[in-house]
Amino acid sequence: MSRIEGYIPTDDEIRTLLEKLDTEAEQSGYHLNPDREFVSFLMEGLLVNQKRFGYLSCPCRLASGDIEDDRDMICPCDYRDPDLDEFGACYCSLYVTEKVLRGEQKAGSIPERRPNREEREAVRKKKQAGPPEGVKVGLPYPVWRCKVCGYLAARDTPPEVCPICKASKERFERFM
């Protein structure tokens, strides 16, 4: 059992989060790992991280506690889809492809895609600088991109929740 300042997630908390993520995943065309004992262990880690940091940080990565730095690894993380495409499972193996779910493919070792802190900071600064000089953006509304699934929304502000992957509005970036 995981412990953070005496916090141990209850079976009900674990079951509630698992049911929520499973429902959201299936509604969005994703699948959770069929090994429910393993998934319950991941739910426990997510709940401990939520208690510790205030957000569901991937339990398989070391979170800094700085939400801006960790935003890319809030479950579902920004790396889920590329990992699923290439390896059949995400880094922590919470999400798996249909082939893995049916037993037609085994989920194996998945290399870390997350850039180091310096690389993440360089990308963040580049995005804050805006479009390159000479590039005109003349759309009537800004375009927001979900960093988890790529969903695009043209509106004044990002949606509260991505209609595709259910990521929160903080997971959107200004795309255009």
N, C-alpha and C positions, 0 to 999 in steps of 0.2 A: 504494500500500500504506500502511496505517496503521501508525504506530510509537508505542509507549509504552515508554520505557526499553529500547529495543532489541527489543521484542516485536512480532513479525509472526506472526499466526496461520498455521499451515501449511494446505496444501490439505486434508490429512486432518482437521484440527480443524474446518475450515469445513464439509467434507462431513459429518462426524459430527453437528455441531450442526444442520445443515440437515435431515438425515435424521430426527433426533430430533424437531425441531419440526414437520416435515412429517407424521410418523406421529401425533404427539399431536394436531395440528390436524385431520387427517382422521378420527381416532377420535372427536373431539369435535364433528364437524360443521362444522369451519372449513376454509379453504383458504389455502395460501400463494400468493403472486403467481406466476403461471406463468413470468415472466421470470427464469430461473434465474441469469443473470449478475448481475442487479440484486439478487436475493435473496442470492447469495453475498457481494456487497458489504455488505449489511446484516448477514450472519452475521459477517463480519470485524469490523464495528463493535461488534456485541454481544460478541464474544470479547475485543476490546480493552477494552471497558468492564468486562467481568467480571474481567479481569486488573487493571485500574486500581482498581476499586471493590469487587470481590468479589461482584458481582451483574450480571445481564444487563439493564443499563439501556438503554432505547431509544436507538439511535444517532442519532436525529433530534432529540433534545432534549438540552439542557445539564444534565447531572447535577451535583448539589452534592457528592456523595461521602458525604452523610449518608443512610444507608439509610432512616431514618424519614421524611425529607423526600422521598426519591426513590421510596419504595415504590409509589406510584401509577403510576410509569412503568417499572416492571420488566416486562419482556416475558413474557407478554402484558399490556399496560398496562390500567389501569382504563377507558380511553377507547376501547378497541378496538370493543366492541359498539355503542356509540352512533355511532361513526364509520362502521362497516359499515352500520348501519341507514340512516344519512342519506346517505352518500357512496359506498358500495360498497367502500371500502377504509379501513384504519386510517391514522393520521397518517403513518406511515412507508411505508405501502403494502406491508408484509410480508404482512398478512392481507387477503384480498379475498373478496367474495361470489361465489356461484355464477354470477351474471350476468356479473360481470367475468371470472371464470375461463373462461366459454364465449364471451366476446367480445361479448356482448349489451349491455354497458355499459362505458364507459371510466372508469377511476379518474382523477379530476381533483385539483385543489388542495383540500386539506382544512385548514380553519382550526384553529388551536390551541384546544383545549378546556380544557387544564390551567389551573386558577386560579393566580394569582400567589402568591408565598410568603406574603404576609400573609393572603390569603384561605384558603389551605390551613391555616395555623396557627390561624386563628379556628375553622374547622371541627373541627380536631383537639381544641381546647380544649372546644368545645361537646360533642363526643362523650365526652370524659373526664369531663365533669360529670355524666353519667348521664341518666336519663329526667327529663322535666319534673316539677315538684312536683305531687303528686296523681295521677300515673300509677302504677298498681300493675302490677307484672309478677309473676305468680304461677305461672309454668310450672315443672314439675319439673326441667327442664334449660335451660341457656342456649341460645339459638339463635344460631348463627354463620352469617354471610353472606359468601360469596366476593365480594370487591369487583370481580373481573374479570367473572364471568359471572352472579352473582346466586344461585348454588346455596345452599340453606339446609340446615343440619345442626343438629339438636337433640341435643346431647350435652355432656358436661362440658368438653371441649376441642375446638378445631377439628380437622378431619381433617389428616393430614400433607400430603396432596395432594388437591386438588379432583378428584373423580371425573369432573367434566364438562370442565373446561378445563385441568386439570393444574397449576394455580397452587399454590404452596407454602403451608403453613399460615400463614405471616406475612401472606398476602394476605387473610386472613379478618378480619372485624371482628365484635364482639359486636352482634347485631342486636336481640335482645330479652333 
